[in-house]
Amino acid sequence: MITMLCETVYLREDDKDVRLETYISKKSGDMWWTPPRDCMIIIPGGAYCFLAEREAEPPAKAFLGEGFNCFVLYYSIGEKAKFPRPLQDVSLAIAHIKRNAERYNINPDRIFVCGFSAGGHLAASAGVFWNRPEAAFEGMMAGENRPAGMVLSYGVVSFGEHTHLESCRYVTGKEDPTPEERAYWSPDKHIGPDTVPAFLWHTQKDDCVDVRCALDMTNALILGGVPAEIHIYPEGPHGLSVATEETGNADAHIAHWIRDCAEWTKIIKEI
């Protein structure tokens, strides 16, 4: 039978708030032969000042149902949100899962990051900035923090003209960051040959994070030759998460993004 492994993994000795919560289908009994699963790390939003619970467990359970083993990352926020600390949090998370892939029954080459809103910025940062020196932590092997792909759900993926300014302020640690400071941590400004494939979705009516952030990111990915899939829905507010009754904003059309995303991961080659 399949049993669940639910545990808390603390990623920083000095900060118990930075942690992973597991949603893992554990092989046991006559299901011992179950092959390693793909992995999805869920990164909730909250403007880097709080973490939205509707973007934590609900998407983890949804992706679990699509055959992934999942983790929810609770990362540095508030006064601790200034980069690169949150970027190092996600590096720690990816490396931990790769180092424990056999125990978690996960393919270490198939670890995806899925971020919502400000968590979308962090997921994009993991996919774009993984090889920056600032992303590394002590004892990390080269490439150990690289995800296989990034899922950007109404993400703050650009700190340009249409950005969510509050998130930008937390990331830069500046009330009025300069254009250079904004650009340095703006994922869409740094797309290159090492950027991982992306799946993006957004709604045209999002009145919190402008849909043009997603369009700016998609344009940069296309120009950079990075595989990308984007879904723009005409209706729907910010913060839809999985768009079901559980998250308080059921929309059957938008809820298909989970299945679409799961199908997209199947075309991403192993790295």
N, C-alpha and C positions, 0 to 999 in steps of 0.2 A: 504494500500500500504506500501511498504518498503521505508523508507527514510534514508539518510546517516547522521550520526553524525560525524562531522569533527571538532575537537578542539585541542588546545594545552594545555597540562598539565605540569606545571613546578614542578619538583620534589624537587628542592633545593631552599630555599629562597635566598641564597647567590650566586646562579649561574644559570642564565637564559638559559645557553647553555644545561643544563641537563634537558631533557624534554621528554614527550611522545607526538606523533602525532597520533590521532585516525583515524581508518578506520572501522567504525562501522555501521552495518546494523541495523537501529533502527526500532522497531516495532511500527506501528501506524495504525489508521483507522481499517479496517476489518481484519488486520493482527495482532491484539492485542494478539492473542493466540500463536504467534510464540514462541517456547520453547527456553530456554537459549542456546546460542551457545558456542562451544569451542572457546578458545582464542589462538592466536599466537602473541608473542612479537618478532618483527623483530629487530635484532641487526646487523647493518652494519659493514663491515670491514674497514680497512684502516691503519693497522699496529699500532694502537693506537696513530697515529699522525694526521689523518684526518678521515672523515667518507664518505664512498663511496655511492653516491646517487643512483647508479644502484642497490645497495643492500638494499635500503630503500623502496621507494614506489612500485617498480615493484613486489617484493615478497609479499608485503602487499596486493596489488590488486589481485595477484594470489591466495593467501590463502583466501581472502575474497570470491573469486569465488568458492572456495571449501567448503564454509559454515562456515568459521571462522570469528569471529570479531577480528580485528587486531590493533596492536599498533606498531609504530616504536620508538625505544629507541635511543635517542641521548645522549650519555654518556660522561664521562670525558676523554679527550684526551690530548696529548701533555704534558705540564708540570704538568698537573693534573692527568695523567694516572697511576701514581704509585699506586699499590694496597696497601690497599684494597678499595680505593675510587670508582673505576668503579664497583667493586663487590657490594658495598653499593648502587650504582645507580640502579643496576638491582634488588636489594632487595626492594628498595623504589618503583620501578615500579610494581613488582609483588604484593606487599602489597597494593598499591594504587588500583590496579584493583580488588583485592579480596574485599577490603572495599567498592568498588563501583560496585560490580558485578551486583546487581539488576538494577541499572541505566543503565549499559552497556549491559544488557541482556546477561550476561556471566555466565556459570557454574564456580564457584570459584575453583572447584576441577579439572578443565580441562584447566589449563593455561600452555601452552608450550612456550619454548624459542627457537628461531631459529637464530643462528649466522653464519656469513660468515667470513672466514679468521680470522683476529684478533677478530672479533665479535664472531667467533666460540669458541675462547678461553674464552671469557666472558660468553657465553652461557654454556659452559662446566663447568666453575667455578660456575655458578649459580646452576648447577645440582649436582656438587660434593661438593662444599664448603658452601652450603646454611646454614649448621648448625655450621659453625665456628663462634666464637665470633666476628671476624673481619667483618663478613658479616652483622652483626646486626646494626640497627640504633636506636636512642632514641625513646622509645615508641612502639617498634615492639614486637608483641606477638610471642611466640615460634612457629616456623614452618610457619609463615605468609609469608615468602619469598621463600617457597619451590615450584618449578615448578612441573608439572605433568610429564614432559619429556623434553628432550633436542634434538634439531635438529642441527647437526654440519656439516656445508657446507664448504668443503675444509678448515677445521678449524686448527688453531694453537693449537692443543689440547695436545701437548707434548712439553716440553722445554728440551728434551733430545738431542741426537746426531744429529737428523735430523730437528731441529727446525728452525723457522724463527727468526733469532737473533735480528732483530730490534724490533719486538714485545716484545721479552723477556727483552730487555733493558728498554723499557718504563715501563713494568709491575714491574720490580725489582727496577727501578731507578738507575741502575748501568750500566756503560759502559762495564764492564767485570764482570758480576755476577759470584759468586762462584757456584760450583756444588750444594751446599746445598741451596743457594738462588734460583737457577733455579728450583730445585726439589720441593721447598716449594709451588710454585704457578703453578706447572705442574699437570694438572688434572689427567693425566693417572697414576701418582704415588700415588694417594690417593683414588682409587676406593674402596668402602666399602658397607656395608649393607644399608646405607642411600642414596647411589647414585641412581639417578632417571634413568629410561629407556632412551635409546639413539637411534637415527637414524642418520647415518653418510653417506655422499657421497663425493667422491673425483674423480679426474681424474689421471690416471697413468702418463700423460705427464705434469702435473702441475710443472712448473719450478720455482715457487716462494715458495709455501708451499709443502714440500715433502710429497708424498702420504704415506710414511712410518709413518708419524705422525698419520694418521687415523688408520693404521694397529696396531701401538703401543697401541693406545687408545682402539681399538676393542679387542685386545688380553687381555688387562687389564680388560675390562668389562666382557669378557667371563670367565676369571679366577676368577673374583669376583662374578660371578653368577648374573650379571645384564643383563636384557633383552636388546638385541641390534640387529639392522638391519643395514647392510652396503652395499653400492653400489659403486663399483669401475668401472669407465668408462675408456676404453683404450685410448681414444683421448680427446683433449680439454684442453685449456689453463687455467690459474688461473683467477679467477674473473668472472666466467660465470653467476652468479646470477641465473635468471630463464631461461637462455639460449634461449631467444627469440629475434626477431628483435628489440624490444624496448630496450633491453640491449646491442645491437650491436654485438651479438655473437650467432645467431640462430643455434640451434642444436636440431632437433626434438627428437632424441633419448634421450639426456640428459634432455631435458625439461620435460620428464616424471617423474622426481624426485619429482615434486610438488604433482602429483597425488599419487605416491607411498607413499610419506610421509603422505598425508592426510589419506590414507588407513591404514598406520601403527598406527596412533593415535587412530584409532577405536579399536585396540586390547589392548591398554593400559588401564588397569583397573583404576577406580577412586581411588584416595587416600584420 
